[in-house]
Each structure stands twice: as structure tokens, then as C-alpha cells.
């Protein structure tokens, strides 16, 4: 039996029990992929992040309870927060390397952490009828990013009223569905649904904002915006558009530090 420290962090949160919880394991070396997937399933959080030190920073991977994903914002923010808080990184910036989305950076500015991610400008597509059945409300516009649909609704009230059929949504060929609308107190609001990844509704989704920021920047003619993801837990995000990159700012709070008891490797 071997042990591994794990943290649980509320990301995009200024206080506990808000934002999006993520588990974080800083490893000495990579665990078998099946074991990392089992840990994520056991945690039953939207994401569990694993990171290993490399010469120029850290390599990072993310697992939902069901699959490994190409990019996750809130678990990257949570990982950076733990690396800063535990003193493993003494500068104000961390470089992460990811297997599918290249280099990612996180900088610290007081209580705020800022993700520097590749931009994913969405393109207009025809609205699939199966998606209309799943969402229960037809949007004003439909777009597609690399992996997610982006549905634009008239206003915040219409967004809040969405009650998707997750069984039907699971049949849609995409990672997830971003629903968004103009905000009443912020520039834009959103919700994110990804039942195919084992996450019916995600509390706060950093990666979705790689699609949202370029869309709303063009629509609002602004490069700096405030956003709110309107899940039950909710979360605030500071957003900046920089062409091929986006900056996504948020806060984080540690909820738990735990020790995992893992099986010894098989010979």
C-alpha cells in the first residue's frame, strides 16, 4: 500500500461551498492511467487533476468520473492554487504543459489567479433538432467550438429557466453544451451541461470561457468583461480577450487535504 496526498479546492470561489470543487494530486511520477481514472471516479467530482513536475513547469492531466478530457479550467486553477499555497512554486507564474491543448499559464495577482488559455472562437452552425428536444428551449443563435456547442439565449431569465433532459442531451455528439445570455449585473452569464462526460451541470467551467470570451468580446466590442456562471453554486470570472489567447481570472479556497491509500503497482 502506498499513500498520495490529495487536496480538494473550490475554484472560481471566494468562500467555501461556492464555485467548482476540484481534486488535485501533485505526483512524483505518473500513476497508471486506469488508476487515475479510478481515483477520479471515486472522488465523483466534475474533475480530478494530476500534475507532475517537468523541467519548465508541470505537466497536467484532467479526469472526470468517466473520461480524461483535453482541457479543464477550474481544475487547472485549483492545481495552480495548491502549488502556490504549498510553496512548490515560489514565483508568480506557473507553466503547465497539456497533451492536447499545448502550453497553459497561470499567474497570481493577489487573491486572484489568471488562466492564460488558447482561444476557441466559435463558428455559426445549424441548430440540431435533437439539441432542441434536449434543451427544451430554442436559442436565438447556435455556434460550435472545438468540442462544445454554444447556444445564445435572449436574456438571463430564459437562461435560468432552462431545464435540460440529460438523457436526450447525452445523445448529442459533443463534449458539452454552453448556454449563455447577456447578464443583468455582469457582461454575460452562462451555464454548462456535459452529461456525456459524467457532469450533468458543471458549477463553473473555465474551458467553456475559451469559447464564450471571443464570442462576447466581438458582440459587446469589449476586451475586458465580467462573467457569472449561474449554477446552484455559481462563480465569478474576470475575462480578457487577447486574440489567440484568453485570460480567465478567479479565486480559490482549500476545502480539504486528504491522504489516499493506493494499491501497490503490479509486477
C-alpha positions in Angstrom: 0.0 0.0 0.0 1.3 3.5 -0.9 0.0 6.9 0.0 -0.7 10.0 -2.0 -1.7 13.5 -0.8 -4.8 14.9 -2.4 -6.4 18.3 -2.0 -10.0 19.4 -2.7 -10.3 23.1 -3.8 -13.3 25.2 -4.5 -12.2 27.0 -7.7 -13.7 30.3 -9.0 -14.8 30.8 -5.4 -14.0 33.5 -2.8 -15.6 31.3 0.0 -16.2 27.7 0.7 -19.1 25.8 -0.8 -19.3 28.1 -3.9 -17.5 27.8 -7.2 -16.5 24.5 -8.7 -14.8 21.8 -6.5 -11.8 20.0 -8.0 -9.5 17.4 -6.6 -5.7 17.9 -7.0 -2.9 15.4 -6.8 0.7 16.6 -7.2 2.5 13.4 -8.2 6.2 12.4 -8.1 5.6 10.4 -11.2 2.6 9.4 -13.4 0.3 6.8 -12.0 -1.2 4.2 -14.4 -4.0 5.8 -16.4 -6.6 3.3 -15.1 -5.7 4.2 -11.5 -6.1 7.9 -12.2 -9.4 7.3 -13.7 -10.4 5.2 -10.7 -9.4 7.9 -8.3 -11.5 10.4 -10.3 -14.5 8.1 -10.3 -14.1 7.5 -6.5 -13.9 11.3 -5.9 -17.1 11.8 -8.0 -16.2 15.4 -8.6 -16.5 17.1 -12.0 -12.7 17.0 -12.4 -9.7 15.5 -10.7 -6.3 17.0 -11.8 -3.0 15.3 -11.7 0.3 17.1 -12.2 4.0 16.1 -12.4 6.9 18.4 -12.3 8.9 18.8 -15.6 11.9 20.9 -16.3 9.9 24.0 -17.3 6.9 23.7 -15.0 4.3 21.0 -14.6 2.6 18.6 -16.9 -1.1 18.3 -16.1 -4.0 15.9 -16.9 -7.7 16.0 -16.0 -10.2 13.3 -15.4 -14.0 13.4 -14.9 -15.6 10.4 -13.2 -15.9 8.8 -16.6 -13.2 10.1 -19.0 -10.0 12.0 -19.5 -10.6 15.4 -21.0 -8.5 17.6 -23.2 -8.8 20.8 -21.2 -10.2 21.9 -17.8 -10.1 25.4 -16.5 -11.3 25.2 -12.9 -9.0 22.1 -12.1 -6.0 23.9 -13.6 -6.8 27.0 -11.4 -7.1 24.7 -8.4 -3.8 22.9 -9.2 -2.0 26.3 -9.5 -3.5 27.5 -6.2 -2.2 24.4 -4.4 1.3 24.8 -6.0 1.4 28.4 -4.9 -0.1 27.8 -1.4 2.2 24.9 -0.6 5.4 26.7 -1.8 6.2 24.3 -4.5 6.2 27.3 -6.9 7.8 30.4 -5.5 7.3 32.7 -8.5 4.0 34.3 -9.5 3.6 32.3 -12.7 3.3 28.6 -13.5 3.6 27.0 -16.9 1.6 23.8 -17.5 2.0 21.5 -20.5 -1.1 19.6 -21.6 -1.2 16.7 -24.0 -3.8 18.1 -26.4 -4.0 21.9 -25.9 -0.3 22.8 -25.6 1.1 25.2 -23.1 -1.1 26.8 -20.4 -0.1 29.5 -17.9 -1.4 30.6 -14.6 -0.3 33.8 -12.9 -1.0 35.1 -9.4 -2.2 38.6 -8.7 -3.1 39.0 -5.0 -6.0 36.8 -4.2 -6.8 36.2 -7.9 -5.3 33.6 -10.3 -5.4 34.2 -14.0 -5.5 31.3 -16.5 -3.9 32.0 -19.9 -5.5 29.6 -22.3 -5.8 29.2 -26.1 -8.8 30.9 -27.5 -11.6 28.8 -29.2 -13.7 31.2 -31.3 -17.0 29.6 -32.1 -18.4 29.3 -35.7 -22.1 29.6 -36.5 -23.8 26.2 -37.2 -27.3 25.0 -37.9 -29.1 24.2 -34.7 -29.7 20.4 -34.5 -33.2 19.4 -33.7 -32.1 16.7 -31.3 -30.5 19.5 -29.2 -33.7 21.5 -29.2 -35.5 18.5 -27.8 -32.8 18.1 -25.1 -32.7 21.7 -24.1 -36.4 22.3 -24.1 -36.0 25.9 -25.5 -34.7 27.1 -28.8 -31.8 29.6 -28.7 -31.5 32.7 -30.8 -28.2 31.6 -32.2 -26.2 28.3 -32.3 -22.4 28.1 -32.6 -19.8 25.4 -32.3 -16.3 25.5 -30.7 -13.8 22.7 -30.9 -15.8 20.4 -28.7 -18.8 22.3 -27.4 -22.0 23.8 -28.7 -22.6 27.4 -27.7 -26.3 28.4 -27.5 -27.2 32.1 -27.2 -30.5 32.9 -25.4 -32.4 36.2 -25.2 -31.8 37.1 -21.6 -30.8 35.9 -18.1 -34.3 34.8 -17.2 -34.5 32.5 -20.1 -31.1 31.0 -19.3 -32.1 30.4 -15.7 -35.3 28.7 -16.7 -33.5 26.0 -18.8 -34.2 22.5 -17.5 -32.4 20.1 -20.0 -33.3 16.5 -20.5 -29.9 15.0 -19.6 -30.8 11.6 -21.2 -31.5 13.3 -24.5 -28.5 15.6 -24.1 -26.3 12.6 -23.7 -27.2 11.6 -27.3 -25.8 14.8 -28.7 -22.4 14.4 -30.4 -20.3 16.9 -28.4 -18.4 17.2 -25.2 -20.9 19.6 -23.7 -23.4 22.4 -24.3 -22.7 26.0 -23.2 -25.8 28.1 -22.8 -25.3 31.9 -22.5 -27.1 35.2 -22.4 -26.5 38.9 -21.7 -26.1 39.4 -17.9 -28.1 41.8 -15.7 -25.2 42.7 -13.4 -22.3 41.4 -15.4 -21.4 41.4 -19.1 -22.6 37.8 -19.8 -23.9 34.8 -17.9 -23.7 31.1 -18.7 -24.5 27.5 -17.8 -22.7 24.3 -18.9 -24.0 20.8 -19.4 -21.9 17.8 -20.1 -23.7 14.5 -19.3 -21.6 12.6 -21.8 -18.6 13.3 -19.5 -20.4 12.4 -16.4 -21.1 16.0 -15.4 -24.8 16.9 -15.9 -24.4 20.5 -15.0 -20.9 21.9 -14.2 -20.8 24.6 -11.4 -18.2 26.8 -13.1 -16.4 25.9 -16.3 -13.2 27.7 -17.2 -12.7 25.9 -20.5 -16.1 27.0 -21.7 -14.9 30.6 -21.4 -12.3 29.9 -24.1 -15.4 29.9 -26.4 -17.5 32.5 -24.5 -14.9 35.2 -24.3 -14.2 35.5 -28.1 -18.0 35.5 -28.8 -19.0 38.1 -26.2 -15.9 40.2 -27.0 -17.0 40.5 -30.6 -20.7 41.1 -29.7 -20.1 43.6 -27.0 -17.0 45.3 -28.6 -15.1 44.9 -25.3 -11.9 43.0 -24.5 -12.4 43.1 -20.7 -15.5 41.6 -19.2 -17.0 40.2 -16.0 -19.0 36.9 -16.2 -21.1 34.8 -13.9 -21.8 31.1 -14.3 -25.3 30.6 -13.0 -25.2 27.2 -11.5 -26.5 26.5 -8.0 -23.0 27.1 -6.5 -22.2 29.9 -9.0 -18.9 31.6 -9.7 -17.5 34.9 -10.9 -14.9 35.2 -13.7 -12.8 38.1 -14.9 -12.4 37.7 -18.6 -10.0 39.3 -21.2 -9.7 38.6 -24.9 -6.2 38.6 -26.5 -6.9 37.2 -29.9 -5.4 33.7 -30.0 -5.4 33.6 -26.1 -7.9 34.4 -23.4 -7.3 35.3 -19.8 -9.8 33.8 -17.2 -9.4 35.1 -13.7 -10.8 33.6 -10.5 -10.2 32.9 -6.8 -9.9 29.7 -4.9 -10.3 28.2 -1.4 -8.9 24.9 0.0 -11.6 22.7 1.4 -9.8 19.5 2.3 -6.4 17.8 2.5 -6.5 14.1 2.4 -4.2 11.0 2.2 -5.1 8.4 -0.3 -4.2 4.7 0.2 -3.4 3.3 -3.2 -2.6 -0.3 -4.2 1.0 -1.2 -4.9 1.9 -1.5 -8.6 1.5 -4.9 -10.0 4.7 -6.6 -11.2 
